[in-house]
Structure formats: structure tokens, C-alpha cells
Amino acid sequence: MKVLAQPIEMISYTNDRGEIRPIRFRIQTEDGTVKVIKIDKVIVKEIEKLAGNQMIVFNCQSVINNDIKRFEIKYELKTCKWILFKI
């Protein structure tokens, strides 16, 4: 997987217990176009601490350009920002 660490726009679902589930996100590609990627499956959800910031890490799987791709997105709890970390 390639490390990107690129900020993304996310649509997520939060249930009544406060658990976050990502649904789909929008990313700007290298050529300037915007692409929407639907998250088909969350494989692993874990919490990590990176440079003192607590983050929720989601290892996900989606069909992108007719290929099944795995990627890692992070949600930074302190700033409420979503990051596409690896793809």
C-alpha cells in the first residue's frame, strides 16, 4: 500500500452508542477530478495514538475501477478530520 495522508471529505454514520461507521468519501485525484468511493466493507477498526493525537483507524475494502482495493482511513478525534492514509 502507498502512503498518501491526504485529507478527504467523508459521509459517515454514528449510532446511538457513538460508534462511527464510514459510508463513502470524496477525494481529489492527481488530475484535478473529484472521485467518490463507496466503502463496501470495514475489515478492522482500532484506536491508535500518533504524535499524541488519538485516531480511529479503519482498514476498509472497496471496488475501485473494477478492482477490489484495500485502504486505510483515519479519523482524528481532536480535530474531527478524516484522512486517507494508505491505498
Backbone bond lengths (Angstrom), bond angles and torsions (degrees), N, CA, C in turn:
res aa  C-N    CA-C-N  psi(-1)  N-CA   C-N-CA  omega(-1)  CA-C   N-CA-C  phi
1 M - - - 1.444 - - 1.527 109.84 -
2 K 1.322 114.72 144.98 1.460 122.21 -179.27 1.524 109.38 -97.00
3 V 1.328 117.22 131.59 1.462 121.93 179.11 1.523 109.39 -80.91
4 L 1.340 115.75 123.83 1.462 122.07 179.46 1.519 112.33 -109.52
5 A 1.331 116.96 -47.38 1.467 124.09 -175.31 1.522 110.63 51.68
6 Q 1.341 115.81 52.04 1.464 122.38 -177.51 1.527 110.20 -106.89
7 P 1.342 117.77 130.66 1.469 119.88 176.73 1.529 110.88 -64.55
8 I 1.334 116.21 143.02 1.467 121.38 -178.54 1.523 109.86 -133.59
9 E 1.329 114.99 161.26 1.459 122.37 172.27 1.519 106.76 -95.54
10 M 1.332 117.64 129.27 1.462 121.95 -171.95 1.519 110.96 -124.64
11 I 1.317 115.56 143.08 1.461 122.64 166.05 1.517 105.29 -109.52
12 S 1.335 115.94 122.71 1.461 120.50 -178.05 1.524 110.27 -132.66
13 Y 1.311 114.39 166.89 1.458 122.73 179.79 1.526 107.53 -119.89
14 T 1.325 117.20 133.97 1.457 122.18 175.90 1.523 108.24 -121.73
15 N 1.323 116.33 124.56 1.468 119.13 -178.35 1.532 110.63 -85.27
16 D 1.319 116.64 -176.33 1.465 121.37 -175.73 1.524 113.12 -70.91
17 R 1.338 118.31 -11.70 1.463 122.21 176.11 1.532 111.69 -95.27
18 G 1.341 117.45 0.13 1.450 121.65 178.15 1.514 114.88 86.07
19 E 1.326 117.91 11.14 1.463 121.93 179.39 1.526 109.68 -82.26
20 I 1.330 116.43 130.49 1.459 122.43 -177.46 1.521 109.45 -95.11
21 R 1.351 115.22 136.68 1.467 120.78 174.20 1.528 108.25 -131.42
22 P 1.326 118.19 117.08 1.467 119.83 178.71 1.524 111.03 -70.53
23 I 1.333 116.45 141.62 1.467 122.31 -178.95 1.524 110.80 -107.48
24 R 1.321 117.59 -56.95 1.465 122.46 177.72 1.521 109.17 -157.45
25 F 1.333 114.82 158.92 1.456 119.20 -179.81 1.512 111.02 -138.96
26 R 1.328 113.99 162.02 1.453 121.41 -179.35 1.520 107.88 -119.55
27 I 1.338 114.98 134.05 1.454 121.00 -177.43 1.518 109.45 -134.67
28 Q 1.313 115.93 146.29 1.457 120.93 176.20 1.528 107.72 -93.19
29 T 1.336 116.29 125.11 1.457 121.17 -178.45 1.523 110.44 -81.15
30 E 1.332 115.15 175.34 1.472 120.81 -177.07 1.529 112.45 -63.58
31 D 1.344 116.58 -31.15 1.468 118.88 -179.33 1.533 113.07 -86.57
32 G 1.330 117.41 5.48 1.460 121.43 174.82 1.517 115.37 95.43
33 T 1.333 118.29 -6.23 1.459 120.57 178.68 1.529 110.05 -80.98
34 V 1.314 114.98 157.81 1.461 121.00 179.16 1.518 108.46 -103.85
35 K 1.340 116.52 132.88 1.464 121.74 -178.02 1.525 108.91 -123.76
36 V 1.330 116.24 135.72 1.466 122.42 176.89 1.522 108.15 -103.33
37 I 1.335 115.98 128.44 1.458 121.67 -179.49 1.521 108.63 -120.56
38 K 1.332 115.80 121.99 1.467 122.58 177.62 1.520 108.05 -86.31
39 I 1.321 116.83 132.30 1.464 121.62 179.73 1.518 108.03 -86.04
40 D 1.330 115.71 113.44 1.459 120.78 -177.75 1.525 112.30 -79.11
41 K 1.345 116.85 -38.18 1.461 119.55 -173.81 1.530 110.22 -151.49
42 V 1.332 116.41 133.70 1.462 121.55 170.48 1.518 106.32 -96.39
43 I 1.327 116.29 115.30 1.457 121.47 -175.66 1.529 111.29 -83.00
44 V 1.335 116.22 -49.12 1.469 121.62 -178.80 1.526 108.77 -138.17
45 K 1.328 114.87 140.02 1.466 121.24 173.96 1.519 106.95 -127.08
46 E 1.349 116.12 124.97 1.458 119.59 -179.67 1.518 109.77 -145.74
47 I 1.321 116.32 165.14 1.461 121.99 179.07 1.522 108.02 -109.35
48 E 1.343 115.91 134.81 1.460 120.55 176.56 1.514 109.20 -133.93
49 K 1.321 115.07 160.04 1.449 121.58 177.14 1.521 107.33 -115.38
50 L 1.335 116.86 117.07 1.457 122.61 -178.52 1.524 108.43 -120.28
51 A 1.327 116.96 114.38 1.467 123.44 -178.79 1.535 111.65 54.47
52 G 1.317 116.44 38.60 1.454 121.46 178.56 1.511 114.67 84.54
53 N 1.339 117.98 -5.89 1.463 121.96 179.01 1.514 110.16 -98.40
54 Q 1.325 115.65 126.97 1.455 119.70 176.91 1.518 109.79 -79.36
55 M 1.344 116.65 132.35 1.461 122.04 -179.09 1.517 109.93 -133.22
56 I 1.333 114.62 146.84 1.455 120.54 170.76 1.521 106.28 -97.31
57 V 1.327 116.82 124.66 1.466 122.48 -176.92 1.521 108.14 -105.93
58 F 1.337 115.87 127.69 1.454 122.54 177.78 1.525 108.39 -114.87
59 N 1.325 117.39 119.52 1.460 121.62 170.16 1.519 105.75 -93.85
60 C 1.332 116.37 118.82 1.457 122.05 -170.40 1.516 111.74 -124.32
61 Q 1.332 113.74 169.64 1.465 121.49 177.99 1.517 108.68 -139.49
62 S 1.351 116.05 137.40 1.463 122.14 178.48 1.516 109.80 -148.72
63 V 1.320 114.63 163.19 1.464 120.35 172.40 1.525 106.67 -94.08
64 I 1.339 115.90 115.35 1.459 122.75 -179.87 1.525 107.18 -124.61
65 N 1.337 116.50 121.23 1.475 122.59 -177.79 1.533 111.65 53.57
66 N 1.329 116.47 44.43 1.467 125.02 178.87 1.522 113.75 63.38
67 D 1.322 118.56 19.56 1.465 123.96 174.13 1.514 108.77 -122.19
68 I 1.330 116.55 143.92 1.460 120.53 174.37 1.523 107.48 -81.68
69 K 1.325 115.97 119.74 1.467 121.58 -177.65 1.520 109.69 -120.39
70 R 1.335 115.32 142.32 1.459 121.57 172.87 1.517 108.02 -104.30
71 F 1.326 115.88 144.16 1.452 120.78 179.99 1.520 109.49 -151.75
72 E 1.321 115.01 166.49 1.450 121.60 -178.11 1.525 108.85 -124.38
73 I 1.331 115.41 125.36 1.459 120.48 175.28 1.520 108.12 -119.07
74 K 1.331 114.74 149.24 1.459 120.38 -178.27 1.516 109.94 -126.02
75 Y 1.326 114.95 143.14 1.462 122.33 175.52 1.519 107.46 -116.12
76 E 1.326 116.23 115.95 1.460 121.05 -179.64 1.521 108.83 -85.00
77 L 1.328 117.00 116.97 1.458 121.97 -174.20 1.526 113.19 -67.03
78 K 1.316 117.79 -35.56 1.465 120.92 -176.14 1.529 112.41 -69.49
79 T 1.341 117.30 -40.39 1.469 121.12 -175.78 1.527 112.95 -106.71
80 C 1.336 118.11 -6.73 1.470 123.67 -178.41 1.537 111.70 60.34
81 K 1.327 117.61 37.39 1.458 122.44 179.16 1.522 110.45 -105.76
82 W 1.334 115.04 145.67 1.461 122.81 176.10 1.526 109.05 -103.68
83 I 1.336 116.26 140.12 1.454 122.39 -178.04 1.522 109.07 -133.89
84 L 1.329 116.76 128.55 1.464 120.95 168.89 1.511 105.25 -82.46
85 F 1.323 117.16 107.25 1.455 121.23 -171.51 1.524 112.21 -89.35
86 K 1.334 117.00 -50.41 1.466 120.80 -178.90 1.525 109.46 -134.34
87 I 1.333 115.05 146.47 1.470 119.85 172.64 1.516 108.49 -146.87
